[in-house]
Amino acid sequence: MDKKHTFNFGYLIAAFLLITLFQFWLAYRSVEQISYSDVMRLVNEGKVASVTLTETMIEGHFKEPQNGKTLFVANRVDPATAAVFEKAGVQVSGASDSNWLTTLLSWVVPVLIFFGLWMYLFRGFAERQGMGGLINIGKSKAKVYLERKTGVTFDDVAGADEAKAELREIVSFLKDKDKYGRLGARIPKGILLVGPPGTGKTLMARAVAGEAGVPFFSISGSEFVEMFVGVGAARVRDLFEQARQAAPCIIFIDELDALGRARSPYAGYGGGDEKEQTLNQLLSELDGFDPRVGIVLLAATNRPEILDPALLRAGRFDRQVVMDRPDREGRVAILKVHMKSIAVAEDVSVDEIAGITPGFTGADLANLVNEAAIFATRRDADKVGMVDFTNAVERLVVGLERKSRLLGPEERERVAYHEMGHALAATALKGADPVRKVSIIPRSIGALGYTLQRPTEDRFLITEAELKDKMIALLAGRAAEEIIYGEISTGAADDLAKATDIARQSVTRFGMSGTVGQAVLEEQRSQWLGEHQVGFRPRDYSEATAREVDLAVRKMIDEAYHAAQELLRAKLPDLKAGAKLLLERETITPADFPPLQRAEEPIAAVIQEPSPADASPSPAPAAKRTRVAAGNKRA
């Protein structure tokens, strides 16, 4: 490693101090400091050879050395004033109002204060404008974490056993590079951690550094790009230069999609040149460094579909490690890790909590444990109990209770029938998730009531019948309102949106319509960024096919709605009894109302698929007066 030779200003300061001290020592050896009265006496005695007068000092030479010294200095005073004192026999000595130190400080201190204020104000202005420091404009902002600072190992990462197995090879290589080199194998240059937000990608990268005991360079992809052209490329070069000096080490780039987005042919017209230069520099650095020196590049993203193909080719990011949402066993392991920091009661079942939290990421489970501890603190409990975890799940799924929002008697009764319709249909249908709680207490997400359904197991495939059952359960709330009141309200807006989404995906993505056929008409949405995405989706099918899709979607929704009506009419006594109990207690569970408990043989609500010869939707019910129940949005 070549060391850069830089000029050390400390040597210059030390030399200046030595010269100053030497001059003081010479002055002390040869110059006599005397009073003004002694100067006048020596002049009268004829012992002074010559003098030099300044505004404040008298400097002179003795004719003969006095006390071994040939020079003298004295402070100058007013002669008239001195004569008065000398007549009275008083020794007169002069003094200077200032010395060299005060004179120097009087010049230096104001300059330093002015310079400090200027730098402080300029830096503040530069940071507010996003300019950063002009001096460090090309420097990397990467934070170096040594092993003692990461404080994370594989024991702290639960629910990702496959990912840990992949990354253990990286740790082994960083600890023993010769083991892999003896047969000619090389470690992958770059490893891309892919997964939805909150699954622990950053935590896993820090765990790799903690296990290997090597420096850990961490930087976000967005920190490379700023307003000055060329800054990002300079920072990439600086980051890899630091890494080469600290090898073996790990470079971790979080949110790689901010830096590695696929390049566009129109980027030059929209100000994308800076991002492209930064990406090109990163590609160049990936090709330039030798993995045998012990530099491993880790990156994380939740949007792999938008990354530039040049990043993902062999020789750059050679390996992709998927960190998906944990399964039930993974959730159990994650919950055990986070529960170590709280006092847990004996009635808490980790397996039961994992069973009611499918789809939760590691960050969600950490938040769940924290919320449960907060609930236990509110009720002044010594330990966190199962009831606290149940409340925390409700808090995260449907929001916080808003008991201050008071509903009128009619709206409250309508909400009760609406939610009981959902609950009874979900209980009767095999494909719907079981009901755990029904409530008419308003929630912070805008819901005036909710039916909490949680699956009993992780599901990776859903059958056509199960999708139809879910649609029936979603539309059962509106069906209950029409059965009881003979009219509908706006409270089913969210239910309709979800049912419509299921029907449209069944037709356009899953090929579950006999009229449209088994063809994929819409691309799969982003796997990890949720269903609601903004942007134009091109349509590559004709208007005639689009009409068939609309008719098939409408028919599926109408049939699901009619099936929900028939199911609830058969359970009308339970619907009325359940709504009455719900109005009394506001919140009930299957233990409070036995009809909500799953029977041995659930009712099978079958929806007939429209035949190819009959593509028209079922006739809609006659239009009726709509009663507005504002804000009754079901969670």
Buried (B, 14 or more C-beta within 10 A) or exposed (E): EEEEEEEEEEEEEEEEEEEEEEEEEEEEEEBBEBBBBBBBBBEEEEBBEEEEEEEEEBBBEBEEEBEEBBBBBBBBBEEEEBEEBBEEEEEBBBEEEEEEEEEEEEEEEEEEEEEEEEEEEEBEEBEEEEBBEEEEBBBBBBEBBBBEBBEBBBEBBBBBBEBBEBBEBBBBBBBEBEEBEEEEEEBBBBBBBBBBEBBBBBBBBBBBBBBBBBBBBBBBBEBBBBEBEBBBBBBBBBBBEBBBEBBBBBBBBBBBBBBBBEBEEEBEEEEBEBBBBBBBBBBBBBEEBEBBEBBBBBBBBBBBEEBBEBBBEEEBBBBBBBBBBBBBBBBBBBBEBBBEEBEBBEEBEBEEBBBBBBEBBBBBBBBBBBBBBBBBEEEEBEBBBBBBBBBBBBBBBBBEBBEEEEBEEEBBBBBBBBBBBBBBBBBBBEBBBBBBBBBBBBBEBBBBBBBBBBBEEBEEEBEBBBBBBBBBBBBBBBBBBBBBBEEBBBBBEBBBEBBBBBBBBBBBBBBBBBBBEEEEBBEEEBBBEEEEEEEEEEEEBEEEBEEBBEBBBBBBBBBBBBBBBEBBEEBEEBBEBBBBBBBEBBBBBBEBBEBBEBEEEBBEBEBEBBEEEEBEBBEEEEEEEEBEBEBBBBB
